[in-house]
Amino acid sequence: MEREWAGTTYGNAWMHRWLIRMLRYIDIRVLYAFTAIFVIPVCLLINPSAGIIYRYFRRQHGYGPLKSALKTYQNHCQFGQVVIDKFAMYAGKKFSMEIEGIEHFQQLAKKPESFIMLSSHVGNYEIAGYTLSSEHKPLNALVFFGEKASVMDNRNKLFAGTNTKMIAIRPDMGHLFEIDQALQNGEIVSMPADRLLGSQKKLQLPFLNGTATFPYGPFSIATLRGLNVVAVHVMKQSARTYRIYVTPLSYDREAPRQQQIQELAHQYVAEVQRMVEHYPTQWYNYFEFWKNDEC
């Protein structure tokens, strides 16, 4: 099955403004509870994501039926919390950030050469854009072209003081020219590496008890220039705390190019698997990710 992903935050501009205003005055845990009790049960009944995530727990983690059902509910609750947290930041609320591996980011940011940050749709990666920034060079974050204007406006406000810019992923692939220019300028480029966006060139890789499809592009871009690469994941710890993991990825830059791409891709997938094994309910790819046989 091909991946289907809308790429936009649910709701319209009025709903987003209302949520931001409300979050200025109430504790986010009140919305967590409301979402868990009244919103998530309805979503589980009408949304195909429930079956997709249930199979993820059954097949990829090997959980039994009851545990998989419970974890499916927890997964959707945590995703709701991640969305609420994003709007809470737009409302001016702060979260505590514990950063593991910050020295890797800082060392690379001080060098004149560009480097690439690879992300995935686990945890709450958007928060990294407001936390991991450098006065030495701009950070260019790839975002979906069709995202709601209200969300983009709020992102711009938060990015304004962080030396972070956004590059919209466009259907005409024009974003590739912006990426190339940023890399020529010695800047940082942040991009997801777990979804096919535009280009259909892909890699089939073993991942979490199955075979999954990953995009070719991010690994090709990095190896074409022999760039340093780090994987960055932002995982929710509690209502007010996140832990950011910055992990350097290695590959043999003297090897043939295709071997470099494979090595870097396998390093990235291993890091994503490490995160998912440690935080199984923070997996937020709501489509059939694995090419497993029906069971």
N, C-alpha and C positions, 0 to 999 in steps of 0.2 A: 504494500500500500504506500502511495506517495504521501509525503508529509503535508498536512493542511494546518496552516497557522495564520490567524488573522493579523497578529503582530501589533494590535492596538490595545490600549487600556480600556476596559469596559466603562460604559457610561458616556454622557454628553457633558458639555462645558458647564451647564448649570449644576448638574450633579457634582462635578468636581469642585466647583466653587463652594457649594453648600457643605461638602465634606471637609474642605480645608477650614472654613469658618468654624464648623463644629469642633474640629480637632484643636483649635486654639484654646478651647475652654474646658474640654472634658478629658478625662484620662483615657488613653488608648485602650486600656483593658476593658472598659465599658463596651467599646465597639467590638473588641475581640469576642466578648461573651455574646453580644447580640448576634454577630455573624455566625458563631458556632451553633447557637440555638435555633435561629430563625432562617438564616440564609443558606448555610451549607446543606442541611437536610433536603431542601428543595432542589438545590443544584445537583445533589447526588441522584435524585429521582429523574430529573429531566435532561441531564447533561451526559453525553457519552464518555466524558473524562472519567467517570466513576468506574466503568468497566475497564478502561485502559489502565488506570492506576491499580485496580484490583489485580489485573493480570501481571503488571509489573512486580507486585509483591509476591504473587504466587510463583511466577516463573523465574524472575531474576534473583529474588532473595530466598525462594523456597519456603515461604511461610505457609502455614495451614490456612484453610478457608476462613475461620473465625478471626485469626490474627490479621489476615490480609484485609478483611472487611473493616476491622478497627483501624488499621494503619491507613486505609483509603480515606476514612473520615478524618483522621489526624492530618493527613497530607493536605486535604482541601482546607481544613481549618488554618494550617500554617501558611498556605498560600494566601488565604484571606488576610492573615496578619501581615504578611509581606506587603500586600497592596496597601493596607491601612498605614503601615510604617512609612511607605513612600509618600503618601499624602500628609502624614504627620510631619515629615521633614519639610514639605512645602509650607506647612503651617508654622514652622519655626521651632518645632520640638527637636531636642537633641538626643542622640543615642551614644552609649558608651562603646568605644571601639577598642578591641584587643587585637593587636596586629602581630602575627607570627611570620617572621621573615622580612620585616620592613627593611633590614639592612640590604637585602638584594635589590629592592626598588631604589633605595637611596644611592647605592653605588652606581647603578646603571644610569640614574638620572643625572649624575655629575659628569658622566662621560660625554664627549661630543657626538658619539654615534647614536643613531636611533635604536630603539628596541620595541618589541611587541609584547603586549599583555593579552593573553588568551583567556576568555571567560567561558562559562557555560550556564545553562538555565537551571541552576541549583542555587539554593539560598537566595540572597537579595543583592545581586551584583551591582545594581544601580548606585547603591550607597558607596561603593568603592570610588566612584567618580567624584563624590563630594569629600572623600577622605584622603585618597592617595593622589596627591598632586605635588608638583615640583616647581620651585621658583626658577629652576635652571632651564627647563624646556616645557613647551605646551604638551598637554595630553589630548589626543584626538580620539573621541569615543564614537564608534559606529552605532547608529540607532536606526530603527525602522522608519522609512520615508513616510508611511501612512499613519504614524502616530497622531493622536488627537492634538490639536493646536494648544489646548489648555495645558496638557501635560508638557509639551515642548516649551511653552512659555515659563512654566514653573521650573523646569530643568535649567533653562537659560538663567533664571534669577539665581539659582543655587550655584551654578557653574561660574557665575560672574566673578567671584572672588577666589577661584581655585586654579586659574590658568588652564582651564579645560574647555575644549571646543567640541562640537558635534559634527559628525559626517553622516549624512542621511544615506542609507542603502537604497539606491534607486533601481527601478526595473531596467533602465537603459545602461546600467553598469557604470554610469558616470562617476560614482564614488571611487572607482579604482584610480582615477586620475588624481583625486584629492588625497587618497592614501599615498600614492607615489610621490606627490609633492611634499607631503608631510615627512615622509621618510628621507627624501632628498635634503630636507631642511634640518635633519637630525632630531626630529620630534618623536614623541611616544605615540604609538597607535594601539588602541584597545579594540579588540573585536571578539565576537562569539565564535566558537569553533565546533559547535555541536548541532548546527542547523544549516540546511542548504538554503542559501539566500541568493537568488539570482542565478549564478552559474550552476550547472548540473553536474560538473565534474566532482566525483566523490570517491571516497575510500571505504572499503568494507573491512571492518576491524573487529576483533574479538573484544567483547565488553560485557562484563557482569553476567556471565553464564549464557551468553548468546552472541550473535553477530549483528552489529549495528552499522549504520551508514553515517559517515562524517564528511564534511566538506573538504575538498582538496585545496581550496584557495588560501586559507590562512597559513597552512604549512608551506605552500608553494611560495607565497610572498616572503615569508621569513627566510627560507633557504636560498631564494634567488639572490638575496643581498648578504647572506651569511650573518643574519642579525641574532642578537641575544633575545631569548624568549623567556617570559615567566608566565605561569598559570596563576590566576587570581580568583579566589572564591571567598564569598562573604556569607558566613553561616550564622543563622539566628541562634543565640544562646538562651535568651530570656526576653521578657517584654521590653527591656531597655538596653540590652547588650547584644552586640554582634562580635564575631571573631573573623578577622580577615587573614586568609592564608596566602602568602606570596611564595611560590615555589619555582625555582629556576628549572628550566627544561634543557636538556643537553642533547646534542647530536654531533656526529663526526663531520666536520666541515670539509674534510679532505676526501670524503667518500663520494661516489657518483651521486648526482642530484636526486634521483629517484630513491636511493637508499637514505639520503638525508631526510627526505619528506616522510618516508616510512618510519624512520627512527623518531623524528619529532612528533609525528602523529601518535605513535605508540606511547611515548612519554606523556603526552597530554592525556590520552585516554586512561592511562594508569593513574594519573593524578585525579581525574574526574571520578574514577572508580573508588579511589581512596576516600574521597569526600562522600560519595553516595553510600558506601559501606558504613561510614561513621555517622552519617545523617540521612538515613534511608527515607525519611518522610519529607525531606526538602528537595525532592526531585520534581521539577515543574515543567517537564515536556509532556504536554497532554495530547499526544498522538501516538500511533503504533511505532515506537522507536526501533524495536528489535525485529529481525527477520526470523522469528521462531516458527516452527510448525505448530499448528493448532493442537491443543491438548484437551 
